Amino acid sequence: MKRYIVQKICPSLVVLLVLLAAVVWFFPEQILSVDSGPVKADAMVVLGGAGPDRVERAEELFKAGEAPQVICSGCGDDVANEKFLVKAGVPAKDISLEGKSRTTRENAEFSIAMIRALDARRVIIVTSWYHSRRALMCFEHYAPDIRFYSRPSYFGYVGQAEDGESAHLIRSATTFSPSDAEKEKAQRKAEWKTVRGYADSEYLKLLGYWVCYGISPL
């Protein structure tokens, strides 16, 4: 009887695992990316790492009036990101630095103390799209009393951003010539190749954070 049950269940499990692996492989943007859409917050935290796209996104959001205070988090990247923001026109008085963190968990733990010092109750997290789920879950885990939002950068995101922002889309041939559209498409594919490895590794990191720190990815 047990052998019969195993023979019936095992093929179904294999099919389920194959389907799950296919979803993970072909739809990382839909699984990993979390975007809260345009919001008004008391502050934003831009996480270090990756390229300049995160701090560029923070600049966009600041100038759009989504948050009046910026915390640059991440050892070494905090100073570099501050310099970029100041050069881009963000007042230095509106920028705070958190330069001790070396992991996403530490980004959250160390930044939350600064968030509380600012008496901020609504906070935007700015990071890369493929990192946005884990980052948001970390901040929510360590400060469940604060409302956090995710407004990621879309560098390397081949599909459409959730809020439809044209700056992060593959431009259509109705607006640009066919050659321009093809160049844009090729550029997005090249960007995707750059971030693909980071996106793939996020699945393991999500699992690791869940097992080690109890930070649910859901």
C-alpha positions as CSV (number, residue, x, y, z in Angstrom):
1,M,0.0,0.0,0.0
2,K,2.8,2.4,1.0
3,R,4.6,1.6,-2.2
4,Y,1.5,2.3,-4.3
5,I,1.1,5.7,-2.6
6,V,4.7,6.6,-3.2
7,Q,4.4,5.6,-6.9
8,K,1.3,7.8,-7.2
9,I,2.7,10.8,-5.4
10,C,6.3,11.0,-6.7
11,P,5.5,11.7,-10.3
12,S,3.2,14.6,-9.2
13,L,5.9,16.0,-7.0
14,V,8.4,15.9,-9.8
15,V,6.0,17.7,-12.2
16,L,5.2,20.3,-9.5
17,L,9.0,20.9,-8.9
18,V,9.6,21.2,-12.6
19,L,6.8,23.7,-13.0
20,L,8.0,25.7,-10.0
21,A,11.5,25.8,-11.4
22,A,10.2,27.0,-14.7
23,V,8.2,29.8,-13.1
24,V,11.3,30.9,-11.1
25,W,13.5,30.9,-14.2
26,F,11.2,32.6,-16.6
27,F,9.4,35.1,-14.3
28,P,11.9,36.6,-11.8
29,E,10.7,40.1,-12.5
30,Q,7.1,39.2,-11.4
31,I,8.3,37.2,-8.3
32,L,11.2,39.3,-7.0
33,S,10.1,42.8,-7.8
34,V,7.8,44.7,-5.4
35,D,6.7,48.3,-6.3
36,S,4.2,50.1,-4.1
37,G,3.6,52.7,-6.7
38,P,3.7,56.5,-6.2
39,V,3.4,57.4,-2.5
40,K,4.1,60.2,-0.1
41,A,6.4,59.3,2.7
42,D,8.4,60.9,5.6
43,A,11.8,59.6,4.4
44,M,13.4,57.2,2.1
45,V,16.3,54.8,2.5
46,V,18.5,54.1,-0.5
47,L,20.6,50.9,-0.1
48,G,24.2,50.6,-1.3
49,G,25.4,48.1,-3.8
50,A,24.9,47.4,-7.5
51,G,25.5,50.3,-9.8
52,P,24.4,54.0,-9.8
53,D,20.8,53.1,-10.7
54,R,19.6,52.9,-7.0
55,V,20.8,56.4,-6.1
56,E,19.6,57.7,-9.5
57,R,16.2,56.4,-8.6
58,A,16.4,58.0,-5.1
59,E,17.1,61.3,-6.9
60,E,14.0,60.9,-9.1
61,L,11.8,60.2,-6.1
62,F,13.1,63.0,-4.1
63,K,12.6,65.5,-6.9
64,A,9.1,64.1,-7.4
65,G,8.3,65.0,-3.8
66,E,7.8,61.4,-2.6
67,A,10.0,61.9,0.5
68,P,11.8,65.0,2.0
69,Q,14.6,63.1,3.7
70,V,17.1,60.6,2.3
71,I,19.1,58.0,4.3
72,C,22.1,56.6,2.4
73,S,22.7,53.1,3.8
74,G,25.7,50.9,3.2
75,C,29.4,50.9,4.2
76,G,31.3,53.0,1.7
77,D,28.3,53.5,-0.6
78,D,26.7,55.9,1.8
79,V,29.3,58.6,1.1
80,A,29.4,58.0,-2.6
81,N,25.7,58.2,-2.9
82,E,25.6,61.4,-0.8
83,K,28.0,63.0,-3.2
84,F,25.9,62.0,-6.1
85,L,22.7,63.4,-4.6
86,V,24.3,66.7,-3.6
87,K,25.7,67.1,-7.0
88,A,22.3,66.3,-8.5
89,G,20.7,69.1,-6.4
90,V,19.5,67.4,-3.3
91,P,20.3,69.6,-0.3
92,A,22.9,68.1,2.0
93,K,20.8,69.0,5.1
94,D,18.2,66.5,3.8
95,I,20.6,63.6,3.6
96,S,21.7,61.3,6.5
97,L,24.4,58.6,6.3
98,E,24.4,55.1,7.7
99,G,27.8,53.7,6.9
100,K,28.1,50.6,9.1
101,S,25.9,48.1,7.3
102,R,27.4,45.4,5.1
103,T,24.3,43.2,4.5
104,T,20.6,43.8,3.7
105,R,19.7,42.8,7.3
106,E,22.2,45.3,8.7
107,N,20.8,48.0,6.3
108,A,17.5,47.5,8.0
109,E,18.6,47.2,11.6
110,F,21.0,50.2,11.5
111,S,18.7,52.4,9.3
112,I,15.7,51.8,11.5
113,A,17.3,53.6,14.5
114,M,17.8,56.6,12.2
115,I,14.3,56.4,10.9
116,R,13.0,56.5,14.5
117,A,15.2,59.5,15.3
118,L,13.6,61.3,12.4
119,D,10.2,60.3,13.8
120,A,9.3,58.9,10.3
121,R,6.3,56.7,10.1
122,R,6.1,56.2,6.4
123,V,9.3,55.2,4.7
124,I,10.3,54.3,1.1
125,I,12.9,51.7,0.4
126,V,15.0,52.2,-2.7
127,T,17.0,49.4,-4.2
128,S,17.2,47.3,-7.3
129,W,14.0,45.6,-8.5
130,Y,15.4,42.1,-8.0
131,H,16.4,43.0,-4.4
132,S,13.2,44.8,-3.5
133,R,11.3,41.9,-2.0
134,R,14.0,40.8,0.4
135,A,14.8,44.4,1.3
136,L,11.2,45.3,2.0
137,M,10.6,42.2,4.1
138,C,13.7,42.9,6.2
139,F,12.6,46.4,7.1
140,E,9.1,45.2,7.9
141,H,10.4,42.4,10.0
142,Y,12.5,44.6,12.2
143,A,10.1,47.5,12.5
144,P,6.5,46.2,12.0
145,D,5.2,49.5,13.6
146,I,6.5,51.6,10.6
147,R,4.9,51.6,7.2
148,F,7.4,50.7,4.5
149,Y,7.0,51.1,0.7
150,S,9.2,49.8,-2.1
151,R,10.1,52.0,-5.0
152,P,12.9,50.2,-6.8
153,S,15.2,50.9,-9.7
154,Y,14.4,49.1,-12.9
155,F,17.8,48.7,-14.4
156,G,17.9,45.3,-16.2
157,Y,14.1,44.9,-15.9
158,V,13.0,43.8,-19.4
159,G,9.2,44.1,-18.8
160,Q,7.1,47.0,-17.7
161,A,7.5,48.7,-14.3
162,E,4.4,48.2,-12.2
163,D,3.5,51.9,-12.1
164,G,4.0,52.3,-15.8
165,E,6.8,54.8,-15.6
166,S,8.0,55.4,-19.2
167,A,11.6,56.0,-18.2
168,H,11.9,52.3,-17.3
169,L,10.1,50.8,-20.3
170,I,11.2,49.4,-23.6
171,R,10.1,52.2,-25.9
172,S,7.7,51.3,-28.6
173,A,8.2,51.9,-32.3
174,T,5.1,54.1,-32.3
175,T,7.2,56.8,-30.6
176,F,10.6,56.0,-32.0
177,S,11.8,54.8,-35.3
178,P,12.1,51.0,-35.8
179,S,15.9,51.3,-35.6
180,D,15.7,53.3,-32.3
181,A,13.2,50.8,-30.9
182,E,15.6,47.9,-31.8
183,K,18.5,49.7,-30.1
184,E,16.4,50.2,-27.0
185,K,15.4,46.6,-27.0
186,A,19.0,45.5,-27.4
187,Q,20.1,47.8,-24.6
188,R,17.5,46.3,-22.2
189,K,18.6,42.8,-23.1
190,A,22.2,43.7,-22.3
191,E,21.2,45.2,-19.0
192,W,19.3,42.0,-18.2
193,K,22.3,39.9,-18.8
194,T,24.2,42.1,-16.3
195,V,21.7,41.5,-13.5
196,R,20.6,38.0,-14.3
197,G,23.1,36.4,-11.9
198,Y,22.0,38.7,-9.1
199,A,18.4,37.9,-9.7
200,D,19.0,34.2,-9.7
201,S,21.0,34.4,-6.4
202,E,18.1,36.3,-4.8
203,Y,16.1,33.1,-4.5
204,L,18.8,31.5,-2.3
205,K,19.1,34.6,-0.3
206,L,15.4,34.8,0.3
207,L,15.4,31.2,1.5
208,G,18.5,31.9,3.7
209,Y,17.0,34.9,5.3
210,W,13.8,32.9,6.0
211,V,15.7,30.0,7.6
212,C,18.4,32.1,9.5
213,Y,16.5,35.1,10.6
214,G,12.8,34.2,10.3
215,I,12.2,36.9,7.6
216,S,9.4,35.6,5.5
217,P,9.7,36.3,1.7
218,L,5.9,36.5,1.5
